[in-house]
Amino acid sequence: MPLIDILIFAVIAVLLVLRLRSVLGQRTGYEEPQDNKAKESFADKPNAPVPFPKAADKNAKISGSGLDVLRRADRQFNENEFIQGATAAFNMILTAFAEGDQAQLKRLLSYELLQSFMRTIHDRTAAKETLEITVNDIREVSILNVELADSVASITVHFHTTQTRIARDEHGDVMEESDTEPREFIDIWTFERDLTLADPNWKLAETESANDDS
């Protein structure tokens, strides 16, 4: 067979091999079967990163009682900082209530408690009466109870203070002489916060007092 014919057949054979490889692909003796790859787990790779939990797990509703439960639900919670904030809120809320400052109260109270406060303020304003509240001394502030229900945290706080509360009638006369001197007050306030929301602020949701006329 002439040499030129041999070369032509050789070129055709090479082209056919290349064509088959491009269509069918190729495998080497070192390639791992796909089935084995699919069976790999985190146990086979001890240093592999742990996957993040799904959003549904992160937003799961949490319920329980006590500071430990709250700390697990909100890792940013700090008891001392909360007490400082509650003490500051105590003063601001009493001042805003006495002055009838609805904008300030709206920031600090739950919706239901705000409506109750505003009704009292409306009645006082209609009667042309005024109220002055001065917190003379804060003797004790302590946490009494912590509850979580569906990720809504409630913290009940005990306030032992001395205050001067002076109510005046439409003529500016003091309505109760005893209120011109500081008196002791025991207030039990409950603050709430929805831990699933980005807002870090707590709002006053409930108030109780050991004083009959407070």
ROSE-4610 file (N, C-alpha, C; in Angstrom, 1 decimal, always signed):
// ROSE-4610
residu = [M/M/M/P/P/P/L/L/L/I/I/I/D/D/D/I/I/I/L/L/L/I/I/I/F/F/F/A/A/A/V/V/V/I/I/I/A/A/A/V/V/V/L/L/L/L/L/L/V/V/V/L/L/L/R/R/R/L/L/L/R/R/R/S/S/S/V/V/V/L/L/L/G/G/G/Q/Q/Q/R/R/R/T/T/T/G/G/G/Y/Y/Y/E/E/E/E/E/E/P/P/P/Q/Q/Q/D/D/D/N/N/N/K/K/K/A/A/A/K/K/K/E/E/E/S/S/S/F/F/F/A/A/A/D/D/D/K/K/K/P/P/P/N/N/N/A/A/A/P/P/P/V/V/V/P/P/P/F/F/F/P/P/P/K/K/K/A/A/A/A/A/A/D/D/D/K/K/K/N/N/N/A/A/A/K/K/K/I/I/I/S/S/S/G/G/G/S/S/S/G/G/G/L/L/L/D/D/D/V/V/V/L/L/L/R/R/R/R/R/R/A/A/A/D/D/D/R/R/R/Q/Q/Q/F/F/F/N/N/N/E/E/E/N/N/N/E/E/E/F/F/F/I/I/I/Q/Q/Q/G/G/G/A/A/A/T/T/T/A/A/A/A/A/A/F/F/F/N/N/N/M/M/M/I/I/I/L/L/L/T/T/T/A/A/A/F/F/F/A/A/A/E/E/E/G/G/G/D/D/D/Q/Q/Q/A/A/A/Q/Q/Q/L/L/L/K/K/K/R/R/R/L/L/L/L/L/L/S/S/S/Y/Y/Y/E/E/E/L/L/L/L/L/L/Q/Q/Q/S/S/S/F/F/F/M/M/M/R/R/R/T/T/T/I/I/I/H/H/H/D/D/D/R/R/R/T/T/T/A/A/A/A/A/A/K/K/K/E/E/E/T/T/T/L/L/L/E/E/E/I/I/I/T/T/T/V/V/V/N/N/N/D/D/D/I/I/I/R/R/R/E/E/E/V/V/V/S/S/S/I/I/I/L/L/L/N/N/N/V/V/V/E/E/E/L/L/L/A/A/A/D/D/D/S/S/S/V/V/V/A/A/A/S/S/S/I/I/I/T/T/T/V/V/V/H/H/H/F/F/F/H/H/H/T/T/T/T/T/T/Q/Q/Q/T/T/T/R/R/R/I/I/I/A/A/A/R/R/R/D/D/D/E/E/E/H/H/H/G/G/G/D/D/D/V/V/V/M/M/M/E/E/E/E/E/E/S/S/S/D/D/D/T/T/T/E/E/E/P/P/P/R/R/R/E/E/E/F/F/F/I/I/I/D/D/D/I/I/I/W/W/W/T/T/T/F/F/F/E/E/E/R/R/R/D/D/D/L/L/L/T/T/T/L/L/L/A/A/A/D/D/D/P/P/P/N/N/N/W/W/W/K/K/K/L/L/L/A/A/A/E/E/E/T/T/T/E/E/E/S/S/S/A/A/A/N/N/N/D/D/D/D/D/D/S/S/S]
num = [1/1/1/2/2/2/3/3/3/4/4/4/5/5/5/6/6/6/7/7/7/8/8/8/9/9/9/10/10/10/11/11/11/12/12/12/13/13/13/14/14/14/15/15/15/16/16/16/17/17/17/18/18/18/19/19/19/20/20/20/21/21/21/22/22/22/23/23/23/24/24/24/25/25/25/26/26/26/27/27/27/28/28/28/29/29/29/30/30/30/31/31/31/32/32/32/33/33/33/34/34/34/35/35/35/36/36/36/37/37/37/38/38/38/39/39/39/40/40/40/41/41/41/42/42/42/43/43/43/44/44/44/45/45/45/46/46/46/47/47/47/48/48/48/49/49/49/50/50/50/51/51/51/52/52/52/53/53/53/54/54/54/55/55/55/56/56/56/57/57/57/58/58/58/59/59/59/60/60/60/61/61/61/62/62/62/63/63/63/64/64/64/65/65/65/66/66/66/67/67/67/68/68/68/69/69/69/70/70/70/71/71/71/72/72/72/73/73/73/74/74/74/75/75/75/76/76/76/77/77/77/78/78/78/79/79/79/80/80/80/81/81/81/82/82/82/83/83/83/84/84/84/85/85/85/86/86/86/87/87/87/88/88/88/89/89/89/90/90/90/91/91/91/92/92/92/93/93/93/94/94/94/95/95/95/96/96/96/97/97/97/98/98/98/99/99/99/100/100/100/101/101/101/102/102/102/103/103/103/104/104/104/105/105/105/106/106/106/107/107/107/108/108/108/109/109/109/110/110/110/111/111/111/112/112/112/113/113/113/114/114/114/115/115/115/116/116/116/117/117/117/118/118/118/119/119/119/120/120/120/121/121/121/122/122/122/123/123/123/124/124/124/125/125/125/126/126/126/127/127/127/128/128/128/129/129/129/130/130/130/131/131/131/132/132/132/133/133/133/134/134/134/135/135/135/136/136/136/137/137/137/138/138/138/139/139/139/140/140/140/141/141/141/142/142/142/143/143/143/144/144/144/145/145/145/146/146/146/147/147/147/148/148/148/149/149/149/150/150/150/151/151/151/152/152/152/153/153/153/154/154/154/155/155/155/156/156/156/157/157/157/158/158/158/159/159/159/160/160/160/161/161/161/162/162/162/163/163/163/164/164/164/165/165/165/166/166/166/167/167/167/168/168/168/169/169/169/170/170/170/171/171/171/172/172/172/173/173/173/174/174/174/175/175/175/176/176/176/177/177/177/178/178/178/179/179/179/180/180/180/181/181/181/182/182/182/183/183/183/184/184/184/185/185/185/186/186/186/187/187/187/188/188/188/189/189/189/190/190/190/191/191/191/192/192/192/193/193/193/194/194/194/195/195/195/196/196/196/197/197/197/198/198/198/199/199/199/200/200/200/201/201/201/202/202/202/203/203/203/204/204/204/205/205/205/206/206/206/207/207/207/208/208/208/209/209/209/210/210/210/211/211/211/212/212/212/213/213/213/214/214/214]
x = [+0.9/+0.0/+0.9/+0.6/+1.5/+1.5/+2.6/+2.7/+1.7/+1.3/+0.3/-1.0/-1.4/-2.6/-2.6/-1.5/-1.3/-1.5/-0.9/-1.0/-2.5/-3.1/-4.5/-5.4/-5.2/-6.0/-5.7/-4.4/-4.0/-4.6/-4.7/-5.3/-6.8/-7.5/-8.9/-9.1/-8.3/-8.4/-8.3/-7.3/-7.1/-8.4/-8.9/-10.1/-11.3/-11.4/-12.5/-12.4/-11.2/-11.0/-11.3/-10.8/-11.1/-12.6/-13.3/-14.7/-15.5/-15.1/-15.8/-15.6/-14.4/-14.1/-14.9/-15.1/-15.8/-17.3/-17.8/-19.2/-19.5/-18.6/-18.9/-18.2/-17.2/-16.4/-15.4/-14.6/-13.5/-13.4/-12.9/-12.7/-11.3/-10.7/-9.4/-9.5/-8.5/-8.6/-8.6/-8.3/-8.3/-9.6/-10.5/-11.7/-12.7/-13.2/-14.0/-15.5/-16.1/-17.5/-18.4/-19.4/-20.3/-21.1/-21.5/-22.3/-21.5/-20.2/-19.4/-19.4/-19.3/-19.3/-20.6/-21.7/-23.0/-23.1/-22.3/-22.5/-21.6/-20.7/-19.9/-20.7/-20.3/-21.0/-20.0/-20.6/-19.7/-18.9/-19.3/-18.5/-17.2/-17.2/-16.0/-15.0/-15.5/-14.7/-14.9/-14.1/-14.3/-14.0/-13.2/-12.9/-13.9/-14.9/-15.8/-16.7/-17.0/-17.9/-19.3/-19.8/-21.2/-22.2/-23.2/-24.1/-24.9/-25.3/-26.2/-27.6/-28.3/-29.6/-30.6/-31.6/-32.6/-33.3/-33.8/-34.5/-35.6/-36.3/-37.4/-37.0/-35.7/-35.2/-34.8/-34.2/-33.7/-34.9/-36.0/-37.2/-38.2/-37.7/-38.7/-39.1/-40.4/-40.9/-40.3/-40.0/-39.4/-40.3/-40.5/-41.3/-40.5/-40.8/-40.2/-40.1/-39.5/-39.4/-37.9/-37.6/-36.3/-35.3/-34.3/-33.3/-32.4/-32.2/-31.4/-32.1/-33.4/-34.2/-34.1/-34.2/-34.1/-32.7/-31.7/-30.3/-30.0/-30.7/-30.5/-31.3/-32.4/-33.2/-32.6/-32.0/-31.4/-30.0/-29.0/-27.6/-27.1/-27.7/-27.3/-27.9/-28.7/-29.4/-28.4/-28.4/-27.5/-28.4/-28.4/-29.3/-29.0/-27.8/-27.5/-27.9/-27.6/-28.0/-29.6/-30.3/-31.7/-32.2/-31.7/-32.1/-31.9/-30.7/-30.4/-31.4/-31.7/-32.7/-34.1/-34.5/-35.8/-35.9/-34.8/-34.8/-35.0/-34.3/-34.4/-35.8/-36.4/-37.7/-38.8/-38.5/-39.4/-39.5/-38.4/-38.5/-39.1/-38.8/-39.3/-40.8/-41.3/-42.7/-43.5/-43.0/-43.8/-43.8/-42.7/-42.7/-43.6/-43.6/-44.4/-45.9/-46.2/-47.6/-48.1/-47.3/-47.6/-47.8/-47.0/-47.0/-48.0/-48.5/-49.4/-48.7/-47.4/-46.6/-46.9/-47.9/-48.3/-47.2/-46.4/-45.3/-44.3/-43.9/-43.0/-43.6/-44.8/-45.5/-45.7/-45.9/-46.1/-44.8/-43.6/-42.4/-42.1/-42.7/-42.3/-43.4/-44.6/-45.7/-46.2/-46.8/-47.5/-48.8/-49.4/-50.6/-51.7/-52.0/-53.1/-52.9/-51.6/-51.4/-51.4/-50.9/-51.0/-52.4/-53.4/-54.8/-55.3/-54.9/-55.3/-54.7/-53.4/-52.8/-53.4/-53.7/-54.3/-55.7/-56.5/-57.8/-57.7/-56.7/-56.5/-56.1/-55.2/-54.7/-55.8/-56.6/-57.8/-58.7/-59.0/-59.9/-59.3/-58.0/-57.4/-57.4/-57.1/-57.1/-58.5/-59.5/-60.9/-61.3/-60.8/-61.1/-60.2/-59.3/-58.4/-57.5/-57.1/-56.3/-54.8/-53.9/-52.5/-51.8/-50.8/-50.1/-48.6/-47.9/-46.4/-45.9/-45.0/-44.4/-42.9/-42.3/-40.8/-40.4/-39.4/-38.8/-37.7/-37.9/-36.8/-35.7/-36.0/-35.0/-35.4/-34.5/-34.8/-34.0/-34.7/-34.1/-33.8/-34.6/-34.3/-35.0/-34.3/-34.8/-34.3/-35.3/-34.9/-35.9/-35.4/-36.2/-36.9/-38.2/-39.0/-39.3/-39.5/-40.0/-39.6/-39.3/-39.1/-39.9/-40.6/-41.4/-41.2/-41.2/-41.2/-42.4/-43.2/-44.3/-44.3/-44.0/-43.9/-42.9/-41.8/-40.7/-41.0/-42.1/-42.3/-41.9/-40.9/-40.3/-41.0/-41.3/-41.9/-41.0/-40.6/-39.8/-40.6/-40.8/-41.5/-40.5/-40.6/-39.6/-40.2/-39.5/-39.9/-39.2/-39.9/-39.4/-39.8/-38.8/-39.1/-38.5/-39.3/-38.9/-39.6/-39.1/-39.8/-40.1/-41.4/-41.8/-42.6/-42.6/-43.5/-44.5/-45.8/-46.9/-47.8/-47.9/-48.7/-49.8/-51.0/-52.2/-52.8/-53.0/-53.6/-55.0/-55.9/-57.2/-57.1/-58.2/-58.2/-57.8/-57.8/-57.4/-55.9/-55.3/-53.9/-53.7/-54.8/-54.7/-54.3/-53.5/-53.1/-54.4/-54.6/-55.8/-55.7/-54.5/-54.2/-53.0/-53.1/-52.0/-50.9/-51.3/-50.3/-49.2/-49.6/-48.8/-47.7/-47.7/-46.6/-45.3/-45.4/-44.2/-43.8/-42.5/-42.2/-42.8/-43.2/-43.8/-43.2/-43.2/-42.7/-43.7/-43.2/-44.0/-43.4/-44.2/-43.8/-44.6/-43.8/-44.4/-43.9/-44.8/-44.5/-44.8/-43.8/-44.0/-43.5/-44.2/-43.9/-43.5/-42.3/-41.9/-41.9/-42.2/-42.3/-41.5/-41.0/-40.3/-40.5/-40.8/-40.9/-39.4/-38.9/-37.5/-37.3/-38.3/-38.2/-38.1/-38.3/-38.2/-36.8/-36.5/-35.1/-35.1/-36.2/-36.3/-35.8/-34.7/-34.2/-34.8/-35.8/-36.4/-37.5/-37.5/-38.6/-39.7/-40.9/-42.0/-42.8/-43.2/-44.0/-45.4/-45.8/-47.1/-48.1/-47.6/-48.5/-47.9/-48.8/-48.4/-49.2/-48.6/-49.3/-48.6/-49.4/-48.8/-49.3/-48.5/-48.9/-49.6/-49.5/-50.1/-51.6/-52.5/-53.9/-54.3/-53.7/-54.1/-53.1/-52.1/-51.1/-51.5]
y = [-1.2/+0.0/+1.2/+2.2/+3.4/+4.1/+4.8/+5.5/+6.6/+7.2/+8.3/+7.8/+6.5/+5.9/+5.6/+5.1/+4.7/+6.0/+7.1/+8.3/+8.8/+8.7/+9.2/+8.4/+7.0/+6.2/+6.5/+6.8/+7.1/+8.4/+9.4/+10.7/+10.5/+9.7/+9.4/+8.7/+7.7/+7.0/+7.9/+8.8/+9.8/+10.7/+11.2/+12.0/+11.3/+10.0/+9.3/+9.1/+8.9/+8.7/+10.0/+11.1/+12.4/+12.8/+12.4/+12.6/+11.8/+10.6/+9.7/+10.3/+10.7/+11.3/+12.5/+13.4/+14.6/+14.4/+13.3/+12.9/+12.2/+11.2/+10.2/+10.7/+11.5/+11.8/+10.8/+11.0/+10.0/+9.9/+8.7/+8.5/+7.9/+8.3/+7.7/+6.7/+5.9/+4.9/+5.5/+6.9/+7.5/+8.3/+8.3/+9.1/+8.3/+9.0/+8.4/+8.3/+7.1/+7.0/+8.0/+8.5/+9.5/+9.0/+7.7/+7.2/+7.4/+7.2/+7.3/+8.7/+9.7/+11.1/+11.5/+11.0/+11.3/+10.8/+9.7/+9.1/+9.7/+10.7/+11.4/+12.1/+12.1/+12.8/+13.6/+14.4/+15.3/+14.4/+13.1/+12.2/+11.8/+11.8/+11.5/+12.7/+13.9/+15.1/+15.8/+15.4/+16.0/+17.5/+18.0/+19.5/+20.3/+19.7/+20.4/+21.3/+22.5/+23.4/+22.9/+23.2/+22.8/+23.7/+23.2/+24.1/+24.9/+26.1/+27.0/+26.3/+26.6/+26.0/+26.8/+26.1/+26.8/+27.9/+28.9/+30.0/+29.6/+28.6/+28.2/+27.7/+27.1/+26.7/+28.0/+29.0/+30.2/+30.9/+30.9/+31.7/+30.9/+29.7/+28.9/+29.6/+29.5/+30.1/+29.5/+30.3/+29.9/+30.2/+29.3/+29.5/+28.9/+29.5/+29.0/+30.1/+29.8/+30.7/+30.9/+32.1/+32.3/+33.0/+33.6/+34.3/+33.4/+32.2/+31.3/+31.1/+30.9/+30.7/+32.0/+33.1/+34.4/+34.6/+34.2/+34.4/+33.4/+32.3/+31.4/+31.9/+32.5/+33.1/+34.4/+35.2/+36.4/+36.5/+36.2/+36.1/+37.5/+38.6/+39.9/+40.5/+39.7/+40.2/+40.3/+41.4/+41.7/+42.2/+41.5/+41.8/+43.2/+43.5/+44.9/+46.0/+45.8/+46.8/+47.0/+45.8/+45.9/+46.7/+46.4/+47.1/+48.6/+49.0/+50.4/+51.0/+50.3/+50.8/+50.9/+49.9/+49.9/+51.1/+51.4/+52.5/+53.8/+54.0/+55.2/+55.3/+54.2/+54.2/+54.6/+54.1/+54.4/+55.9/+56.6/+58.0/+58.7/+58.3/+59.0/+58.7/+57.5/+57.3/+58.1/+58.1/+58.9/+60.4/+60.9/+62.3/+62.6/+61.7/+61.8/+61.7/+60.8/+60.6/+61.9/+62.5/+63.7/+64.9/+64.9/+66.1/+65.8/+64.6/+64.3/+64.2/+63.8/+63.7/+62.4/+62.5/+61.3/+60.7/+61.6/+61.1/+60.3/+60.7/+60.0/+58.7/+58.7/+57.5/+56.5/+56.9/+56.0/+55.2/+55.8/+55.1/+54.1/+54.3/+53.5/+52.5/+52.6/+51.8/+50.9/+49.7/+48.9/+49.6/+49.2/+49.8/+49.9/+48.7/+48.6/+49.6/+49.6/+50.4/+51.9/+52.2/+53.6/+54.1/+53.3/+53.7/+54.0/+53.2/+53.4/+54.7/+54.9/+56.1/+57.3/+57.3/+58.4/+58.8/+57.7/+58.0/+58.8/+58.4/+59.1/+60.5/+60.7/+62.0/+62.9/+62.3/+63.0/+63.5/+62.6/+63.0/+64.1/+64.0/+65.0/+66.4/+66.3/+67.6/+68.2/+67.3/+67.8/+68.5/+68.0/+68.6/+69.8/+70.1/+71.2/+71.0/+69.7/+69.4/+69.2/+69.3/+69.1/+68.1/+67.5/+66.5/+66.7/+66.7/+66.8/+65.5/+64.8/+63.7/+63.8/+63.7/+63.8/+62.5/+61.8/+60.6/+61.1/+61.1/+61.6/+60.7/+59.4/+58.4/+57.0/+56.3/+54.9/+54.0/+53.3/+52.5/+51.1/+50.6/+49.2/+49.0/+48.3/+47.9/+46.4/+45.5/+44.1/+43.4/+42.3/+41.5/+40.5/+40.4/+39.4/+38.2/+38.3/+37.2/+37.4/+36.3/+36.3/+35.2/+35.5/+34.6/+34.8/+33.7/+33.7/+32.9/+33.5/+32.8/+33.1/+32.0/+32.2/+33.3/+33.3/+34.3/+35.7/+36.0/+37.3/+37.2/+38.0/+38.0/+39.0/+38.6/+39.5/+39.5/+40.7/+40.8/+41.7/+41.1/+41.8/+42.4/+43.7/+44.5/+45.1/+45.0/+45.6/+46.9/+48.0/+49.4/+49.8/+50.1/+50.7/+52.1/+53.1/+54.5/+55.4/+56.6/+57.6/+58.7/+59.1/+60.1/+61.2/+62.3/+63.4/+63.6/+63.4/+63.5/+64.6/+65.7/+66.8/+67.0/+66.8/+67.0/+68.4/+69.2/+70.5/+70.6/+71.3/+71.5/+72.7/+73.0/+74.1/+75.4/+75.6/+76.9/+76.8/+75.7/+75.6/+75.2/+74.8/+74.4/+73.0/+72.6/+71.2/+70.4/+69.3/+68.6/+67.6/+67.2/+66.3/+66.8/+67.3/+67.9/+66.9/+65.6/+64.6/+64.4/+64.7/+64.5/+65.6/+66.6/+67.6/+67.1/+66.0/+65.4/+64.1/+63.7/+62.5/+61.3/+60.3/+59.1/+57.9/+56.7/+55.5/+54.9/+54.3/+53.7/+52.3/+51.3/+50.0/+49.8/+49.8/+49.6/+48.3/+47.5/+46.3/+46.5/+46.6/+46.9/+45.7/+45.4/+44.3/+44.9/+44.6/+45.1/+43.9/+44.2/+43.1/+43.5/+42.4/+42.6/+41.3/+41.5/+40.4/+40.1/+39.0/+38.7/+38.4/+38.2/+37.9/+39.2/+40.3/+41.6/+42.2/+43.1/+43.7/+44.8/+45.4/+46.4/+45.9/+46.5/+46.0/+46.6/+47.5/+48.2/+47.4/+47.5/+46.9/+48.0/+47.5/+48.4/+48.0/+49.0/+48.7/+48.2/+47.0/+46.5/+46.4/+46.4/+46.2/+46.9/+47.5/+48.1/+47.7/+47.5/+47.3/+48.1/+48.4/+49.2/+48.8/+48.8/+48.4/+49.6/+50.8/+52.0/+52.1/+52.3/+52.4/+53.5/+54.6/+55.8/+56.1/+55.2/+55.5/+54.9]
z = [+0.0/+0.0/+0.0/-0.8/-0.9/+0.5/+0.7/+2.0/+2.2/+1.2/+1.3/+1.8/+1.3/+1.8/+3.2/+3.7/+5.1/+6.0/+5.6/+6.3/+6.4/+5.2/+5.2/+6.2/+6.2/+7.1/+8.6/+8.8/+10.2/+10.7/+9.8/+10.2/+10.4/+9.6/+9.8/+11.1/+11.4/+12.7/+13.9/+13.9/+15.0/+15.1/+14.0/+14.0/+14.6/+14.3/+14.8/+16.3/+16.8/+18.3/+19.0/+18.5/+19.1/+19.1/+18.0/+17.9/+18.9/+19.2/+20.1/+21.6/+21.8/+23.2/+23.5/+22.5/+22.7/+22.9/+22.3/+22.5/+23.8/+24.1/+25.2/+26.5/+26.4/+27.5/+27.8/+28.9/+29.2/+30.7/+31.1/+32.6/+32.7/+33.8/+34.2/+35.3/+35.5/+36.6/+37.9/+38.1/+39.4/+39.8/+38.9/+39.1/+40.1/+41.1/+42.1/+41.5/+41.7/+41.2/+41.8/+41.1/+41.6/+42.8/+42.8/+43.9/+45.2/+45.2/+46.4/+46.9/+45.9/+46.3/+47.0/+46.5/+47.1/+48.5/+48.9/+50.2/+51.2/+50.8/+51.8/+52.9/+54.1/+55.2/+56.0/+57.0/+57.8/+58.7/+59.0/+59.8/+59.1/+57.7/+56.9/+56.9/+57.3/+57.3/+58.6/+59.6/+60.9/+61.0/+60.1/+60.1/+59.3/+58.7/+57.8/+58.6/+58.1/+58.8/+59.0/+60.2/+60.5/+59.8/+59.1/+58.4/+59.3/+58.9/+59.7/+59.8/+60.9/+61.0/+60.0/+59.7/+58.8/+59.5/+58.7/+59.2/+60.2/+59.8/+60.7/+62.1/+62.1/+63.4/+64.2/+63.6/+64.3/+64.8/+64.2/+64.6/+65.4/+65.8/+66.6/+67.9/+68.2/+69.4/+70.7/+71.7/+72.9/+74.1/+75.0/+76.2/+77.4/+78.5/+79.8/+80.8/+81.9/+83.0/+83.5/+84.0/+84.6/+83.7/+84.4/+83.7/+82.7/+83.1/+82.3/+80.9/+80.9/+79.7/+78.8/+79.5/+78.7/+78.1/+78.9/+78.3/+77.2/+77.2/+76.0/+74.8/+75.1/+74.0/+73.4/+74.3/+73.9/+74.5/+73.7/+74.2/+74.5/+74.1/+74.3/+75.6/+76.3/+77.5/+78.6/+79.3/+80.5/+81.6/+82.7/+83.9/+84.4/+84.6/+85.2/+84.3/+83.0/+82.0/+81.9/+82.1/+82.1/+83.3/+84.4/+85.7/+85.5/+85.0/+84.7/+83.8/+82.7/+81.8/+82.4/+83.2/+83.8/+84.8/+85.5/+86.5/+85.7/+84.6/+83.8/+83.3/+82.8/+82.3/+83.4/+84.6/+85.7/+85.9/+85.9/+86.1/+84.9/+83.7/+82.5/+82.4/+82.7/+82.6/+83.6/+84.9/+85.9/+85.5/+85.0/+84.6/+83.4/+82.4/+81.3/+81.6/+82.6/+83.0/+83.7/+84.5/+85.3/+84.3/+83.3/+82.3/+81.2/+81.1/+80.0/+78.6/+78.6/+77.4/+76.7/+75.7/+75.0/+74.1/+73.5/+72.6/+73.4/+74.6/+75.4/+75.9/+76.3/+76.8/+75.7/+74.5/+73.3/+73.1/+73.4/+73.2/+74.2/+75.4/+76.6/+77.0/+76.6/+77.0/+75.9/+76.4/+75.4/+75.0/+73.9/+73.4/+74.4/+75.1/+76.0/+77.2/+77.8/+78.9/+78.5/+77.3/+76.9/+76.9/+76.4/+76.4/+77.8/+78.7/+80.1/+80.7/+80.4/+80.9/+80.3/+79.0/+78.3/+78.8/+79.2/+79.7/+81.0/+81.9/+83.2/+82.9/+82.0/+81.7/+81.1/+80.2/+79.7/+80.8/+81.7/+82.8/+83.6/+83.9/+84.7/+84.0/+82.7/+81.9/+81.8/+81.7/+81.6/+82.9/+84.0/+85.3/+85.6/+84.7/+84.9/+86.1/+86.4/+87.5/+86.9/+87.8/+87.4/+88.4/+88.0/+88.8/+88.7/+89.8/+89.9/+90.6/+90.0/+90.6/+90.6/+91.8/+91.9/+92.6/+92.0/+92.6/+93.5/+94.8/+95.7/+95.9/+96.0/+96.3/+95.7/+95.1/+94.7/+95.6/+96.4/+97.5/+97.0/+96.1/+95.6/+94.3/+93.4/+92.1/+91.9/+91.8/+91.6/+90.7/+90.1/+89.2/+90.1/+89.9/+90.7/+89.9/+88.6/+87.8/+86.3/+85.6/+84.2/+83.5/+82.5/+81.8/+80.3/+79.5/+78.1/+77.6/+76.7/+76.1/+74.6/+73.8/+72.3/+72.0/+72.6/+72.4/+72.8/+73.5/+74.1/+75.6/+75.9/+77.3/+78.1/+79.4/+80.4/+81.6/+82.1/+83.3/+84.3/+85.4/+86.5/+87.4/+87.7/+88.5/+89.7/+90.8/+92.1/+92.3/+92.4/+92.7/+94.1/+94.9/+96.3/+96.2/+96.3/+96.1/+97.1/+97.3/+98.0/+96.9/+96.9/+95.9/+96.5/+95.9/+96.2/+95.1/+95.4/+94.3/+94.8/+94.0/+94.4/+93.3/+93.7/+92.8/+93.1/+92.1/+92.3/+91.5/+92.1/+91.4/+90.4/+89.8/+88.8/+89.3/+90.6/+91.2/+91.6/+91.4/+91.8/+93.3/+94.0/+95.4/+95.5/+96.4/+96.7/+97.1/+96.4/+96.7/+97.9/+98.2/+99.3/+100.0/+101.2/+101.9/+102.2/+102.4/+102.7/+101.6/+100.4/+99.2/+99.1/+100.0/+99.9/+100.5/+101.2/+101.8/+101.1/+101.0/+100.4/+101.1/+100.3/+100.8/+100.2/+100.9/+100.3/+99.4/+98.3/+97.3/+96.9/+96.8/+96.3/+95.0/+93.9/+92.5/+91.9/+91.3/+90.6/+89.2/+88.4/+86.9/+86.1/+85.0/+84.1/+82.8/+82.3/+81.0/+80.0/+78.7/+77.7/+76.5/+75.8/+74.6/+73.7/+72.4/+71.5/+71.0/+71.3/+71.0/+69.5/+68.8/+67.4/+66.5/+67.2/+66.5/+66.6/+65.7/+65.8/+66.9/+67.2/+68.2/+69.6/+70.2/+71.4/+72.7/+72.5/+73.6/+74.3/+75.6/+76.4/+76.6/+76.7/+77.0/+78.2/+79.0/+80.2/+79.8/+80.3/+79.9/+81.0/+82.3/+83.4/+84.6/+85.4/+86.7/+87.8/+89.0/+90.3/+91.3/+92.4/+93.5/+94.8/+95.8/+97.2/+97.8/+97.2/+97.8/+97.3/+98.1/+97.8/+96.8/+96.9/+96.1/+95.0/+94.7/+93.7/+92.4]
